[in-house]
Amino acid sequence: MPVRILWGEHDQWQPLVYAQRLAEDIPGTRLTVIPGAGHFVMEDAPERVTEEILGFLAD
């Protein structure tokens, strides 16, 4: 099953290395790092999150 992980580039609560490890552990995962976003990606970059979700659903 395809999985998309969206992660804030500047997340200080959960470092990017956690996202990379999670993506490696889940087969079929694509990790997308959102530039300039922190832990609350949906608040920091709502347009980009929407774009990524719509793209994921279209695949």
PDB file of N, CA, C and O in Angstrom:
ATOM      1  N   MET A   1       0.840  -1.159   0.000  1.00  0.00           N
ATOM      2  CA  MET A   1       0.000   0.000   0.000  1.00  0.00           C
ATOM      3  C   MET A   1       0.896   1.237   0.000  1.00  0.00           C
ATOM      4  O   MET A   1       1.816   1.327   0.813  1.00  0.00           O
ATOM      5  N   PRO A   2       0.647   2.178  -0.886  1.00  0.00           N
ATOM      6  CA  PRO A   2       1.469   3.384  -0.924  1.00  0.00           C
ATOM      7  C   PRO A   2       1.250   4.244   0.322  1.00  0.00           C
ATOM      8  O   PRO A   2       0.136   4.373   0.829  1.00  0.00           O
ATOM      9  N   VAL A   3       2.334   4.816   0.785  1.00  0.00           N
ATOM     10  CA  VAL A   3       2.306   5.682   1.965  1.00  0.00           C
ATOM     11  C   VAL A   3       3.084   6.943   1.644  1.00  0.00           C
ATOM     12  O   VAL A   3       4.163   6.880   1.054  1.00  0.00           O
ATOM     13  N   ARG A   4       2.543   8.083   2.028  1.00  0.00           N
ATOM     14  CA  ARG A   4       3.238   9.356   1.860  1.00  0.00           C
ATOM     15  C   ARG A   4       3.406   9.962   3.238  1.00  0.00           C
ATOM     16  O   ARG A   4       2.432  10.109   3.977  1.00  0.00           O
ATOM     17  N   ILE A   5       4.615  10.309   3.584  1.00  0.00           N
ATOM     18  CA  ILE A   5       4.907  10.983   4.845  1.00  0.00           C
ATOM     19  C   ILE A   5       5.287  12.424   4.518  1.00  0.00           C
ATOM     20  O   ILE A   5       6.190  12.676   3.720  1.00  0.00           O
ATOM     21  N   LEU A   6       4.583  13.362   5.149  1.00  0.00           N
ATOM     22  CA  LEU A   6       4.910  14.781   5.020  1.00  0.00           C
ATOM     23  C   LEU A   6       5.560  15.208   6.324  1.00  0.00           C
ATOM     24  O   LEU A   6       5.014  14.979   7.403  1.00  0.00           O
ATOM     25  N   TRP A   7       6.727  15.831   6.221  1.00  0.00           N
ATOM     26  CA  TRP A   7       7.497  16.176   7.421  1.00  0.00           C
ATOM     27  C   TRP A   7       8.043  17.584   7.283  1.00  0.00           C
ATOM     28  O   TRP A   7       8.543  17.963   6.223  1.00  0.00           O
ATOM     29  N   GLY A   8       7.951  18.350   8.340  1.00  0.00           N
ATOM     30  CA  GLY A   8       8.472  19.709   8.338  1.00  0.00           C
ATOM     31  C   GLY A   8       9.991  19.723   8.421  1.00  0.00           C
ATOM     32  O   GLY A   8      10.588  19.048   9.259  1.00  0.00           O
ATOM     33  N   GLU A   9      10.588  20.483   7.562  1.00  0.00           N
ATOM     34  CA  GLU A   9      12.045  20.590   7.505  1.00  0.00           C
ATOM     35  C   GLU A   9      12.642  21.031   8.848  1.00  0.00           C
ATOM     36  O   GLU A   9      13.723  20.588   9.233  1.00  0.00           O
ATOM     37  N   HIS A  10      11.926  21.901   9.545  1.00  0.00           N
ATOM     38  CA  HIS A  10      12.441  22.465  10.787  1.00  0.00           C
ATOM     39  C   HIS A  10      11.703  21.938  12.019  1.00  0.00           C
ATOM     40  O   HIS A  10      11.601  22.640  13.026  1.00  0.00           O
ATOM     41  N   ASP A  11      11.194  20.719  11.948  1.00  0.00           N
ATOM     42  CA  ASP A  11      10.496  20.118  13.092  1.00  0.00           C
ATOM     43  C   ASP A  11      11.486  19.921  14.233  1.00  0.00           C
ATOM     44  O   ASP A  11      12.436  19.148  14.108  1.00  0.00           O
ATOM     45  N   GLN A  12      11.266  20.614  15.340  1.00  0.00           N
ATOM     46  CA  GLN A  12      12.166  20.506  16.485  1.00  0.00           C
ATOM     47  C   GLN A  12      11.690  19.475  17.497  1.00  0.00           C
ATOM     48  O   GLN A  12      12.450  19.092  18.386  1.00  0.00           O
ATOM     49  N   TRP A  13      10.438  19.017  17.378  1.00  0.00           N
ATOM     50  CA  TRP A  13       9.928  17.995  18.293  1.00  0.00           C
ATOM     51  C   TRP A  13      10.294  16.602  17.806  1.00  0.00           C
ATOM     52  O   TRP A  13      10.643  15.730  18.602  1.00  0.00           O
ATOM     53  N   GLN A  14      10.214  16.398  16.505  1.00  0.00           N
ATOM     54  CA  GLN A  14      10.533  15.113  15.894  1.00  0.00           C
ATOM     55  C   GLN A  14      11.541  15.385  14.769  1.00  0.00           C
ATOM     56  O   GLN A  14      11.140  15.780  13.675  1.00  0.00           O
ATOM     57  N   PRO A  15      12.812  15.186  15.012  1.00  0.00           N
ATOM     58  CA  PRO A  15      13.835  15.504  14.010  1.00  0.00           C
ATOM     59  C   PRO A  15      13.633  14.741  12.698  1.00  0.00           C
ATOM     60  O   PRO A  15      13.024  13.672  12.666  1.00  0.00           O
ATOM     61  N   LEU A  16      14.152  15.310  11.639  1.00  0.00           N
ATOM     62  CA  LEU A  16      14.029  14.723  10.305  1.00  0.00           C
ATOM     63  C   LEU A  16      14.564  13.301  10.242  1.00  0.00           C
ATOM     64  O   LEU A  16      14.065  12.492   9.460  1.00  0.00           O
ATOM     65  N   VAL A  17      15.556  12.984  11.039  1.00  0.00           N
ATOM     66  CA  VAL A  17      16.102  11.627  11.043  1.00  0.00           C
ATOM     67  C   VAL A  17      15.022  10.600  11.420  1.00  0.00           C
ATOM     68  O   VAL A  17      15.076   9.457  10.965  1.00  0.00           O
ATOM     69  N   TYR A  18      14.054  10.993  12.237  1.00  0.00           N
ATOM     70  CA  TYR A  18      12.944  10.096  12.586  1.00  0.00           C
ATOM     71  C   TYR A  18      12.106   9.787  11.351  1.00  0.00           C
ATOM     72  O   TYR A  18      11.696   8.646  11.140  1.00  0.00           O
ATOM     73  N   ALA A  19      11.856  10.799  10.547  1.00  0.00           N
ATOM     74  CA  ALA A  19      11.070  10.612   9.325  1.00  0.00           C
ATOM     75  C   ALA A  19      11.801   9.700   8.358  1.00  0.00           C
ATOM     76  O   ALA A  19      11.198   8.835   7.724  1.00  0.00           O
ATOM     77  N   GLN A  20      13.089   9.900   8.251  1.00  0.00           N
ATOM     78  CA  GLN A  20      13.879   9.065   7.341  1.00  0.00           C
ATOM     79  C   GLN A  20      13.861   7.609   7.787  1.00  0.00           C
ATOM     80  O   GLN A  20      13.736   6.702   6.963  1.00  0.00           O
ATOM     81  N   ARG A  21      13.986   7.388   9.088  1.00  0.00           N
ATOM     82  CA  ARG A  21      13.946   6.026   9.604  1.00  0.00           C
ATOM     83  C   ARG A  21      12.565   5.405   9.404  1.00  0.00           C
ATOM     84  O   ARG A  21      12.459   4.240   9.023  1.00  0.00           O
ATOM     85  N   LEU A  22      11.519   6.170   9.657  1.00  0.00           N
ATOM     86  CA  LEU A  22      10.152   5.688   9.458  1.00  0.00           C
ATOM     87  C   LEU A  22       9.922   5.314   7.996  1.00  0.00           C
ATOM     88  O   LEU A  22       9.345   4.267   7.703  1.00  0.00           O
ATOM     89  N   ALA A  23      10.366   6.160   7.091  1.00  0.00           N
ATOM     90  CA  ALA A  23      10.201   5.890   5.658  1.00  0.00           C
ATOM     91  C   ALA A  23      10.952   4.632   5.234  1.00  0.00           C
ATOM     92  O   ALA A  23      10.480   3.889   4.374  1.00  0.00           O
ATOM     93  N   GLU A  24      12.098   4.391   5.821  1.00  0.00           N
ATOM     94  CA  GLU A  24      12.859   3.179   5.502  1.00  0.00           C
ATOM     95  C   GLU A  24      12.171   1.926   6.025  1.00  0.00           C
ATOM     96  O   GLU A  24      12.292   0.855   5.431  1.00  0.00           O
ATOM     97  N   ASP A  25      11.451   2.056   7.132  1.00  0.00           N
ATOM     98  CA  ASP A  25      10.817   0.904   7.773  1.00  0.00           C
ATOM     99  C   ASP A  25       9.464   0.532   7.178  1.00  0.00           C
ATOM    100  O   ASP A  25       8.978  -0.574   7.412  1.00  0.00           O
ATOM    101  N   ILE A  26       8.850   1.425   6.419  1.00  0.00           N
ATOM    102  CA  ILE A  26       7.538   1.151   5.833  1.00  0.00           C
ATOM    103  C   ILE A  26       7.694   0.997   4.322  1.00  0.00           C
ATOM    104  O   ILE A  26       7.981   1.972   3.627  1.00  0.00           O
ATOM    105  N   PRO A  27       7.509  -0.213   3.813  1.00  0.00           N
ATOM    106  CA  PRO A  27       7.637  -0.430   2.362  1.00  0.00           C
ATOM    107  C   PRO A  27       6.642   0.443   1.582  1.00  0.00           C
ATOM    108  O   PRO A  27       5.513   0.663   2.020  1.00  0.00           O
ATOM    109  N   GLY A  28       7.078   0.920   0.446  1.00  0.00           N
ATOM    110  CA  GLY A  28       6.212   1.709  -0.425  1.00  0.00           C
ATOM    111  C   GLY A  28       6.012   3.145   0.029  1.00  0.00           C
ATOM    112  O   GLY A  28       5.066   3.811  -0.391  1.00  0.00           O
ATOM    113  N   THR A  29       6.901   3.617   0.884  1.00  0.00           N
ATOM    114  CA  THR A  29       6.756   4.968   1.433  1.00  0.00           C
ATOM    115  C   THR A  29       7.538   5.992   0.628  1.00  0.00           C
ATOM    116  O   THR A  29       8.650   5.736   0.166  1.00  0.00           O
ATOM    117  N   ARG A  30       6.928   7.153   0.475  1.00  0.00           N
ATOM    118  CA  ARG A  30       7.614   8.302  -0.108  1.00  0.00           C
ATOM    119  C   ARG A  30       7.622   9.404   0.937  1.00  0.00           C
ATOM    120  O   ARG A  30       6.568   9.832   1.405  1.00  0.00           O
ATOM    121  N   LEU A  31       8.794   9.855   1.295  1.00  0.00           N
ATOM    122  CA  LEU A  31       8.955  10.928   2.267  1.00  0.00           C
ATOM    123  C   LEU A  31       9.063  12.253   1.524  1.00  0.00           C
ATOM    124  O   LEU A  31       9.871  12.403   0.608  1.00  0.00           O
ATOM    125  N   THR A  32       8.239  13.207   1.932  1.00  0.00           N
ATOM    126  CA  THR A  32       8.292  14.547   1.375  1.00  0.00           C
ATOM    127  C   THR A  32       8.588  15.509   2.510  1.00  0.00           C
ATOM    128  O   THR A  32       7.810  15.620   3.458  1.00  0.00           O
ATOM    129  N   VAL A  33       9.706  16.201   2.413  1.00  0.00           N
ATOM    130  CA  VAL A  33      10.094  17.189   3.418  1.00  0.00           C
ATOM    131  C   VAL A  33       9.582  18.552   2.954  1.00  0.00           C
ATOM    132  O   VAL A  33       9.871  18.994   1.842  1.00  0.00           O
ATOM    133  N   ILE A  34       8.820  19.204   3.825  1.00  0.00           N
ATOM    134  CA  ILE A  34       8.221  20.487   3.483  1.00  0.00           C
ATOM    135  C   ILE A  34       9.164  21.610   3.933  1.00  0.00           C
ATOM    136  O   ILE A  34       9.343  21.818   5.133  1.00  0.00           O
ATOM    137  N   PRO A  35       9.764  22.331   2.987  1.00  0.00           N
ATOM    138  CA  PRO A  35      10.709  23.398   3.331  1.00  0.00           C
ATOM    139  C   PRO A  35      10.060  24.490   4.184  1.00  0.00           C
ATOM    140  O   PRO A  35       8.927  24.900   3.930  1.00  0.00           O
ATOM    141  N   GLY A  36      10.782  24.948   5.182  1.00  0.00           N
ATOM    142  CA  GLY A  36      10.334  26.044   6.017  1.00  0.00           C
ATOM    143  C   GLY A  36       9.294  25.685   7.059  1.00  0.00           C
ATOM    144  O   GLY A  36       8.958  26.522   7.897  1.00  0.00           O
ATOM    145  N   ALA A  37       8.771  24.459   7.035  1.00  0.00           N
ATOM    146  CA  ALA A  37       7.729  24.052   7.981  1.00  0.00           C
ATOM    147  C   ALA A  37       8.343  23.430   9.227  1.00  0.00           C
ATOM    148  O   ALA A  37       9.442  22.874   9.201  1.00  0.00           O
ATOM    149  N   GLY A  38       7.593  23.544  10.318  1.00  0.00           N
ATOM    150  CA  GLY A  38       8.006  22.922  11.563  1.00  0.00           C
ATOM    151  C   GLY A  38       7.157  21.696  11.846  1.00  0.00           C
ATOM    152  O   GLY A  38       6.768  20.975  10.926  1.00  0.00           O
ATOM    153  N   HIS A  39       6.871  21.460  13.121  1.00  0.00           N
ATOM    154  CA  HIS A  39       6.127  20.271  13.527  1.00  0.00           C
ATOM    155  C   HIS A  39       4.680  20.294  13.036  1.00  0.00           C
ATOM    156  O   HIS A  39       4.128  19.252  12.683  1.00  0.00           O
ATOM    157  N   PHE A  40       4.069  21.469  13.013  1.00  0.00           N
ATOM    158  CA  PHE A  40       2.677  21.579  12.589  1.00  0.00           C
ATOM    159  C   PHE A  40       2.627  21.945  11.104  1.00  0.00           C
ATOM    160  O   PHE A  40       2.312  23.075  10.731  1.00  0.00           O
ATOM    161  N   VAL A  41       2.942  20.970  10.286  1.00  0.00           N
ATOM    162  CA  VAL A  41       3.055  21.170   8.834  1.00  0.00           C
ATOM    163  C   VAL A  41       1.766  21.740   8.250  1.00  0.00           C
ATOM    164  O   VAL A  41       1.806  22.601   7.371  1.00  0.00           O
ATOM    165  N   MET A  42       0.626  21.261   8.736  1.00  0.00           N
ATOM    166  CA  MET A  42      -0.655  21.719   8.188  1.00  0.00           C
ATOM    167  C   MET A  42      -0.877  23.206   8.436  1.00  0.00           C
ATOM    168  O   MET A  42      -1.522  23.882   7.635  1.00  0.00           O
ATOM    169  N   GLU A  43      -0.346  23.715   9.544  1.00  0.00           N
ATOM    170  CA  GLU A  43      -0.495  25.142   9.844  1.00  0.00           C
ATOM    171  C   GLU A  43       0.588  25.975   9.153  1.00  0.00           C
ATOM    172  O   GLU A  43       0.335  27.096   8.710  1.00  0.00           O
ATOM    173  N   ASP A  44       1.791  25.414   9.068  1.00  0.00           N
ATOM    174  CA  ASP A  44       2.920  26.144   8.490  1.00  0.00           C
ATOM    175  C   ASP A  44       2.863  26.238   6.967  1.00  0.00           C
ATOM    176  O   ASP A  44       3.310  27.229   6.389  1.00  0.00           O
ATOM    177  N   ALA A  45       2.321  25.224   6.325  1.00  0.00           N
ATOM    178  CA  ALA A  45       2.305  25.185   4.852  1.00  0.00           C
ATOM    179  C   ALA A  45       1.034  24.508   4.339  1.00  0.00           C
ATOM    180  O   ALA A  45       1.111  23.472   3.678  1.00  0.00           O
ATOM    181  N   PRO A  46      -0.137  25.086   4.639  1.00  0.00           N
ATOM    182  CA  PRO A  46      -1.389  24.416   4.259  1.00  0.00           C
ATOM    183  C   PRO A  46      -1.547  24.194   2.754  1.00  0.00           C
ATOM    184  O   PRO A  46      -2.084  23.171   2.328  1.00  0.00           O
ATOM    185  N   GLU A  47      -1.084  25.147   1.955  1.00  0.00           N
ATOM    186  CA  GLU A  47      -1.217  24.976   0.501  1.00  0.00           C
ATOM    187  C   GLU A  47      -0.381  23.799   0.017  1.00  0.00           C
ATOM    188  O   GLU A  47      -0.823  23.017  -0.825  1.00  0.00           O
ATOM    189  N   ARG A  48       0.814  23.680   0.549  1.00  0.00           N
ATOM    190  CA  ARG A  48       1.698  22.582   0.126  1.00  0.00           C
ATOM    191  C   ARG A  48       1.149  21.232   0.577  1.00  0.00           C
ATOM    192  O   ARG A  48       1.233  20.247  -0.157  1.00  0.00           O
ATOM    193  N   VAL A  49       0.589  21.189   1.782  1.00  0.00           N
ATOM    194  CA  VAL A  49      -0.006  19.944   2.276  1.00  0.00           C
ATOM    195  C   VAL A  49      -1.174  19.543   1.376  1.00  0.00           C
ATOM    196  O   VAL A  49      -1.304  18.375   1.007  1.00  0.00           O
ATOM    197  N   THR A  50      -2.013  20.498   1.028  1.00  0.00           N
ATOM    198  CA  THR A  50      -3.138  20.216   0.127  1.00  0.00           C
ATOM    199  C   THR A  50      -2.640  19.689  -1.206  1.00  0.00           C
ATOM    200  O   THR A  50      -3.170  18.708  -1.727  1.00  0.00           O
ATOM    201  N   GLU A  51      -1.632  20.331  -1.754  1.00  0.00           N
ATOM    202  CA  GLU A  51      -1.046  19.905  -3.032  1.00  0.00           C
ATOM    203  C   GLU A  51      -0.528  18.470  -2.946  1.00  0.00           C
ATOM    204  O   GLU A  51      -0.749  17.669  -3.854  1.00  0.00           O
ATOM    205  N   GLU A  52       0.157  18.152  -1.856  1.00  0.00           N
ATOM    206  CA  GLU A  52       0.711  16.808  -1.693  1.00  0.00           C
ATOM    207  C   GLU A  52      -0.381  15.756  -1.539  1.00  0.00           C
ATOM    208  O   GLU A  52      -0.275  14.666  -2.101  1.00  0.00           O
ATOM    209  N   ILE A  53      -1.423  16.071  -0.788  1.00  0.00           N
ATOM    210  CA  ILE A  53      -2.526  15.112  -0.601  1.00  0.00           C
ATOM    211  C   ILE A  53      -3.267  14.873  -1.912  1.00  0.00           C
ATOM    212  O   ILE A  53      -3.567  13.732  -2.260  1.00  0.00           O
ATOM    213  N   LEU A  54      -3.558  15.942  -2.632  1.00  0.00           N
ATOM    214  CA  LEU A  54      -4.251  15.791  -3.916  1.00  0.00           C
ATOM    215  C   LEU A  54      -3.400  14.998  -4.904  1.00  0.00           C
ATOM    216  O   LEU A  54      -3.919  14.160  -5.641  1.00  0.00           O
ATOM    217  N   GLY A  55      -2.098  15.261  -4.919  1.00  0.00           N
ATOM    218  CA  GLY A  55      -1.203  14.502  -5.785  1.00  0.00           C
ATOM    219  C   GLY A  55      -1.138  13.033  -5.402  1.00  0.00           C
ATOM    220  O   GLY A  55      -1.113  12.158  -6.267  1.00  0.00           O
ATOM    221  N   PHE A  56      -1.110  12.767  -4.107  1.00  0.00           N
ATOM    222  CA  PHE A  56      -1.086  11.386  -3.617  1.00  0.00           C
ATOM    223  C   PHE A  56      -2.362  10.646  -4.028  1.00  0.00           C
ATOM    224  O   PHE A  56      -2.297   9.502  -4.479  1.00  0.00           O
ATOM    225  N   LEU A  57      -3.499  11.282  -3.878  1.00  0.00           N
ATOM    226  CA  LEU A  57      -4.773  10.640  -4.223  1.00  0.00           C
ATOM    227  C   LEU A  57      -4.920  10.431  -5.722  1.00  0.00           C
ATOM    228  O   LEU A  57      -5.602   9.505  -6.160  1.00  0.00           O
ATOM    229  N   ALA A  58      -4.278  11.292  -6.510  1.00  0.00           N
ATOM    230  CA  ALA A  58      -4.362  11.170  -7.973  1.00  0.00           C
ATOM    231  C   ALA A  58      -3.477  10.059  -8.528  1.00  0.00           C
ATOM    232  O   ALA A  58      -3.712   9.560  -9.629  1.00  0.00           O
ATOM    233  N   ASP A  59      -2.454   9.676  -7.758  1.00  0.00           N
ATOM    234  CA  ASP A  59      -1.534   8.621  -8.233  1.00  0.00           C
ATOM    235  C   ASP A  59      -2.191   7.267  -8.307  1.00  0.00           C
ATOM    236  O   ASP A  59      -1.547   6.289  -8.687  1.00  0.00           O
TER     237      ASP A  59
END
